[in-house]
């Protein structure tokens, strides 16, 4: 595991409150950073989904997909029987 040493400049009151709450330990900061990284991943995923929703795309419905599959199977069968 790679380790990083951080030096933080925090307002005195925040540093005191965070220290009293046990938030300035390596374990607590690691947990906070992990949650934030996960939160940003989810935000990025949601943003990507929203971008895709805004784009004009031709999507097929279940019936259209089934028809395409049936047509491809029929074409394959007719091609195999002609050979």
URBELVEN-V869669 format. One record per residue. N is the residue number from 1. SS is DSSP state (hx for helix, st for strand, lp for the rest). OMEGA is omega in whole degrees, -180 to 180 (* if undefined). BURIAL is 1 if it has 24 or more other ideal C-beta (glycine too) atoms within 12 Angstrom, else 0. Layout:
BEGIN
n=N ss=SS omega=OMEGA burial=BURIAL
n=N ss=SS omega=OMEGA burial=BURIAL
END
This chain:
BEGIN
n=1 ss=lp omega=177 burial=0
n=2 ss=lp omega=178 burial=0
n=3 ss=lp omega=179 burial=0
n=4 ss=lp omega=177 burial=0
n=5 ss=lp omega=-179 burial=0
n=6 ss=lp omega=170 burial=0
n=7 ss=lp omega=-178 burial=0
n=8 ss=lp omega=172 burial=0
n=9 ss=lp omega=-178 burial=0
n=10 ss=lp omega=172 burial=0
n=11 ss=lp omega=-176 burial=0
n=12 ss=hx omega=-178 burial=0
n=13 ss=hx omega=179 burial=0
n=14 ss=hx omega=179 burial=0
n=15 ss=hx omega=-180 burial=0
n=16 ss=hx omega=-179 burial=0
n=17 ss=hx omega=179 burial=0
n=18 ss=hx omega=178 burial=0
n=19 ss=hx omega=179 burial=0
n=20 ss=hx omega=-180 burial=0
n=21 ss=lp omega=179 burial=0
n=22 ss=lp omega=-176 burial=0
n=23 ss=lp omega=-178 burial=0
n=24 ss=lp omega=177 burial=0
n=25 ss=lp omega=178 burial=0
n=26 ss=hx omega=-179 burial=0
n=27 ss=hx omega=-179 burial=0
n=28 ss=hx omega=180 burial=0
n=29 ss=hx omega=176 burial=0
n=30 ss=hx omega=179 burial=0
n=31 ss=hx omega=179 burial=0
n=32 ss=hx omega=-180 burial=0
n=33 ss=hx omega=177 burial=0
n=34 ss=hx omega=179 burial=0
n=35 ss=hx omega=-179 burial=0
n=36 ss=hx omega=177 burial=0
n=37 ss=hx omega=179 burial=0
n=38 ss=hx omega=179 burial=0
n=39 ss=hx omega=-180 burial=0
n=40 ss=hx omega=176 burial=0
n=41 ss=hx omega=179 burial=0
n=42 ss=hx omega=178 burial=0
n=43 ss=hx omega=180 burial=0
n=44 ss=hx omega=178 burial=0
n=45 ss=hx omega=179 burial=0
n=46 ss=hx omega=179 burial=0
n=47 ss=hx omega=179 burial=0
n=48 ss=hx omega=178 burial=0
n=49 ss=hx omega=180 burial=0
n=50 ss=hx omega=176 burial=0
n=51 ss=hx omega=179 burial=0
n=52 ss=hx omega=179 burial=0
n=53 ss=hx omega=-179 burial=0
n=54 ss=hx omega=-178 burial=0
n=55 ss=lp omega=176 burial=0
n=56 ss=lp omega=178 burial=0
n=57 ss=lp omega=175 burial=0
n=58 ss=lp omega=179 burial=0
n=59 ss=lp omega=180 burial=0
n=60 ss=lp omega=174 burial=0
n=61 ss=lp omega=-179 burial=0
n=62 ss=hx omega=-179 burial=0
n=63 ss=hx omega=180 burial=0
n=64 ss=hx omega=177 burial=0
n=65 ss=hx omega=179 burial=0
n=66 ss=hx omega=179 burial=0
n=67 ss=hx omega=178 burial=0
n=68 ss=hx omega=179 burial=0
n=69 ss=hx omega=180 burial=0
n=70 ss=hx omega=180 burial=0
n=71 ss=hx omega=179 burial=0
n=72 ss=hx omega=178 burial=0
n=73 ss=hx omega=179 burial=0
n=74 ss=hx omega=179 burial=0
n=75 ss=hx omega=179 burial=0
n=76 ss=hx omega=179 burial=0
n=77 ss=hx omega=-179 burial=0
n=78 ss=hx omega=176 burial=0
n=79 ss=hx omega=-180 burial=0
n=80 ss=hx omega=-178 burial=0
n=81 ss=hx omega=179 burial=0
n=82 ss=hx omega=-175 burial=0
n=83 ss=lp omega=* burial=0
END
